[in-house]
Structures are given as C-alpha cells and as structure tokens.
C-alpha cells in the first residue's frame, strides 16, 4: 500500500508542486474562463501576461491577456483553423487599453471567423446567404467555449497537447 500512496502522491506533487520546485510544463485548464492558460510571465514593472487557448474540432482561439494592477485587458486575439494536423492563422486583431469583456471577445472572434468563411466561400465562387455564414460562425465559436471537464468533450487530447505545449514555450 505504501507504493500506491507514493505513486499518487508523486502524481499530485507534480500537479501541485511546492513553492520553488518546478512542476510539469503542461498548460493549465481554467474552468472559470473555459480555456487553457499558457505562456505566463511577469514584466519588470510587475504586470502579468498570459495566453488563453480555446478550441473545438475546427478552430483554435488564442487570447493574449494582460493583468495590470487591478485591471484585466485583452491585448490580442488570434484565430487558427486546422490544416491537416497543424493550425493555420486566419485572423488576428491587436487591442490597446481594451478592458477584458467576454461578450466583446466572443463578438470579435465570431466576426473574424465570419470574415474568414466569407473569404473562403468567395474564393470557391459559391453563393451562401450571409445569415447562414453568420450562424455557422456563431456555432463554431460557441463550441470553443465548451468545458474540457465535460464528459462529451470530443477532442483527441493526444493531438492537442503538442499544440498547447508549443504555445507554452
């Protein structure tokens, strides 16, 4: 029995390391924000920054977030789609002194996905109603806000972990 306790303690010690000890290098799931947190750092002036990653089977959303004193700002949003097994940048917006607001971020993300869909549809010379494009963009963005802890979270994490870890470096 002592070995079983050591195995489980070792696992939890890696997930919750003591101060000053290095833990694993995996991104952290934040259930409250429904995203993985990676690439955290603190500037010389004491401001903290991190990247938040959300994804579904068709989309990756990367938010660059800044914590300045008591305020949280959105510094940028990047949208990626999958090209086979690697992500391809299809939209990016930078912001300056914009307070973090979930509704604002969802609207901006949806607009970027909508713009991407419209461009791709135009390239294929296909006529699709604007309402249909808008509905599809909203649906795919909404799927990226699904909880990782949900039983029906349908993503192959073995394929996603390298992508998450790459942004953590």
C-alpha positions in Angstrom: 0.0 0.0 0.0 2.8 2.4 0.6 3.8 2.2 -3.0 0.3 3.1 -4.2 0.3 6.2 -1.9 3.8 7.2 -3.3 2.6 6.8 -6.8 -0.5 9.0 -6.2 1.5 11.5 -4.1 4.1 11.7 -6.9 1.3 12.5 -9.4 -0.3 15.2 -7.2 3.1 16.6 -6.2 3.8 17.1 -9.9 0.5 18.9 -10.4 0.7 20.9 -7.2 4.4 21.4 -6.6 5.8 23.1 -3.5 6.9 26.6 -3.9 10.3 26.8 -5.5 10.0 23.3 -7.2 9.3 23.0 -10.9 6.1 21.3 -11.9 5.2 19.9 -15.2 5.2 22.1 -18.3 1.6 21.5 -19.4 -0.9 24.3 -19.8 -3.4 24.8 -17.0 -7.2 24.3 -17.6 -9.1 27.2 -16.1 -12.7 26.1 -15.8 -14.0 29.6 -14.9 -12.7 31.1 -18.2 -13.2 27.8 -20.2 -9.7 27.9 -21.6 -6.2 26.6 -21.2 -3.7 29.1 -19.7 -0.1 29.1 -21.0 2.9 31.3 -21.6 2.5 33.2 -18.3 5.1 35.7 -17.4 5.6 38.9 -15.3 7.1 42.0 -16.7 9.8 44.1 -14.9 7.1 46.6 -13.9 5.0 43.8 -12.2 2.3 43.4 -14.9 1.3 39.8 -15.6 0.6 38.4 -19.1 -0.7 35.0 -20.3 -2.2 33.3 -23.4 -5.6 31.7 -23.1 -6.4 28.9 -25.6 -9.8 27.7 -26.5 -10.5 25.2 -29.2 -13.0 22.9 -30.8 -12.7 20.4 -33.6 -12.4 23.2 -36.3 -11.0 26.2 -34.5 -8.3 27.4 -32.1 -8.7 30.8 -30.4 -5.7 32.3 -28.7 -6.3 35.3 -26.4 -3.4 37.4 -25.2 -4.4 38.8 -21.8 -2.7 41.4 -19.6 -3.2 41.9 -15.9 -2.2 45.5 -14.9 -2.6 46.3 -11.2 -6.3 45.7 -10.7 -7.4 45.7 -14.4 -7.6 42.9 -16.9 -7.1 43.8 -20.6 -7.3 41.9 -23.8 -4.2 42.6 -25.8 -4.9 40.4 -28.8 -6.9 37.6 -30.4 -5.7 35.1 -32.9 -7.9 32.6 -34.8 -6.5 29.4 -36.2 -8.1 26.7 -38.3 -6.6 23.2 -38.8 -4.7 22.4 -42.0 -4.4 18.6 -41.7 -2.9 18.3 -38.2 -1.4 21.8 -37.7 -3.0 25.1 -37.1 -3.1 27.9 -39.7 -3.5 31.5 -38.7 -6.6 33.0 -40.4 -7.3 36.1 -38.3 -5.6 38.4 -35.8 -6.5 41.5 -34.0 -4.5 43.6 -31.6 -6.0 45.9 -28.9 -4.7 48.7 -26.9 -6.1 49.5 -23.4 -9.3 47.4 -24.1 -10.8 46.0 -20.9 -11.4 42.3 -20.9 -15.0 41.6 -21.7 -16.2 38.1 -22.6 -19.1 39.4 -24.8 -16.7 41.7 -26.7 -14.2 38.8 -27.2 -16.9 36.5 -28.5 -18.2 39.1 -30.9 -14.7 39.9 -32.2 -13.9 36.2 -32.6 -17.2 35.5 -34.3 -16.6 38.4 -36.7 -13.1 37.1 -37.6 -14.5 33.6 -38.2 -17.3 35.1 -40.3 -14.8 37.1 -42.4 -12.7 34.0 -42.9 -15.7 32.0 -44.0 -16.9 34.7 -46.4 -13.4 34.9 -48.0 -13.2 31.2 -48.4 -16.7 31.0 -49.9 -15.9 33.8 -52.3 -12.7 32.0 -53.4 -14.8 29.0 -54.2 -17.3 31.1 -56.1 -20.2 29.7 -54.2 -23.3 31.7 -53.2 -24.2 31.2 -49.5 -26.6 33.5 -47.7 -25.0 35.9 -45.2 -27.3 34.7 -42.4 -26.1 31.1 -42.9 -22.4 32.2 -42.7 -23.2 34.2 -39.5 -25.0 31.3 -37.9 -22.2 28.9 -38.7 -19.5 31.3 -37.3 -21.5 31.8 -34.0 -21.9 28.0 -33.7 -18.3 27.2 -34.2 -17.2 29.9 -31.7 -19.7 28.7 -29.1 -18.3 25.2 -29.4 -14.9 26.5 -28.4 -16.3 27.6 -25.1 -17.3 24.0 -24.1 -15.8 22.8 -20.8 -12.8 20.5 -21.0 -14.2 18.8 -17.9 -17.4 17.9 -19.7 -18.0 14.2 -20.4 -18.8 14.9 -24.1 -15.7 17.0 -24.7 -15.0 15.3 -28.0 -11.4 16.2 -28.9 -8.4 13.9 -29.2 -6.2 15.5 -26.5 -3.2 13.4 -27.7 -3.3 15.6 -30.9 -4.0 18.8 -29.0 -1.3 18.6 -26.3 1.6 19.3 -28.7 -0.2 22.4 -29.9 -0.9 23.6 -26.3 2.6 22.9 -25.2 4.1 24.7 -28.2 2.4 27.9 -27.2 3.7 27.4 -23.6 7.3 27.8 -24.6 
